[in-house]
Amino acid sequence: MLPTPTFHHVHLNSPDPDAAIGFYTRQFASTSKITWGGMPALQSPNNVMLLFNKVDKAPPILPQSAIWHYGWHVTDVRKTLADYKTRPEVKLMPLYTDADSGNYVYVNSDTWPNVGDVLGLTKAQIAEAKAKDIKPLGGGGFAYMAAPDGTLVEYIGNHPAERFNHVHMWQEEPFCAQLWYQQHLNAPPMAGRTSPEPVTEATCKVPRGADRTWPSLNQEGMFRTPRAGVMFGDVAVQWYAPQGSAQLAPSRGQRYDHLAFGVADLDAWIAKLKGEGVAFLEGPYPLGNTRAVMIEGPSREALELVETK
């Protein structure tokens, strides 16, 4: 079996890459501006990049593609939040605590704690938490901010070091997506994001849960079951089912253009993926001092394999 690829970069379309990179270096002190393959990039300490393609106008964000947002570990989420509150360029995103009141928090641990392994509480669980006067746990948690070009960034603490941590996606069948990434990209499942029963092509289609949960970026709440994920080294790629009924759009040309993974032997990966019937969108083609191919994932997300010899 070929080794699991490394997570290489998220490729973004931006009318002003320098301004976007400057924003990130100001918010995440561990990052730096570099050039890779002739393109401007932001580098995280774990060698993951945001790679930018300059475009003439703001890239489209709709219709929704499979790529939702990406996230960073921070060492102290509350200190980070306090710092961001002093920076006019940072737009903090509220996490609504229920469907009706309009109340919100900025860190999820400032509202009622989870019950079981589903993120957030349903309406019934919120009513029970209120009746029992259950208090927030406080401490570390997740929070969101808006970033240039309409991107959404999650920052999560408290962790030992600051670094790029995950990409969160939508997939029309999350467990089928997990199976696809396991079979074709040799990615191990993410702990805590697996089905209680073994996932096969016959069993991976699991209906979206009926209940929304809070806290949520949307006041109407979020559908958070089923959820699934895989790991590429220390970077998680994880999924929820889409929140609406529309089919997910191809990612090419949107603000999040594609995800990229590093492989040592591109020819071996091309042979493997062609033998498995994976759709190729482009390539092989030169990319800086190396070469790459572009394939298509299970919900039309573009995935680049970059040779990293």
Stockholm file with secondary structure:
# STOCKHOLM 1.0

chainA/1-309         MLPTPTFHHVHLNSPDPDAAIGFYTRQFASTSKITWGGMPALQSPNNVMLLFNKVDKAPPILPQSAIWHYGWHVTDVRKTLADYKTRPEVKLMPLYTDADSGNYVYVNSDTWPNVGDVLGLTKAQIAEAKAKDIKPLGGGGFAYMAAPDGTLVEYIGNHPAERFNHVHMWQEEPFCAQLWYQQHLNAPPMAGRTSPEPVTEATCKVPRGADRTWPSLNQEGMFRTPRAGVMFGDVAVQWYAPQGSAQLAPSRGQRYDHLAFGVADLDAWIAKLKGEGVAFLEGPYPLGNTRAVMIEGPSREALELVETK
#=GR chainA/1-309 SS CCCCCEEEEEEEEESCHHHHHHHHHHHCTTCEEEEETTEEEEECTTSCEEEEEECSSCCCCCSCBSEEEEEEECSCHHHHHHHHHTCTTCEEECEESSSSSCCEESSGGGSCCCBTTBSSBCHHHHHHHHHTTCCCCCSSEEEEEEEGGGEEEEEEECCSSCEEEEEEEECSSHHHHHHHHHHHHCCCBCTTCSCSSCCCTTTCCCCCCSCEEBSBSSTTCEECCSEEEEEETTEEEEEECCSSSSCCBCCTTSSEEEEEEEESCHHHHHHHHHHTTCCEEEEEEEETTEEEEEEECTTSCEEEEEECC
#=GC SS_cons         CCCCCEEEEEEEEESCHHHHHHHHHHHCTTCEEEEETTEEEEECTTSCEEEEEECSSCCCCCSCBSEEEEEEECSCHHHHHHHHHTCTTCEEECEESSSSSCCEESSGGGSCCCBTTBSSBCHHHHHHHHHTTCCCCCSSEEEEEEEGGGEEEEEEECCSSCEEEEEEEECSSHHHHHHHHHHHHCCCBCTTCSCSSCCCTTTCCCCCCSCEEBSBSSTTCEECCSEEEEEETTEEEEEECCSSSSCCBCCTTSSEEEEEEEESCHHHHHHHHHHTTCCEEEEEEEETTEEEEEEECTTSCEEEEEECC
//
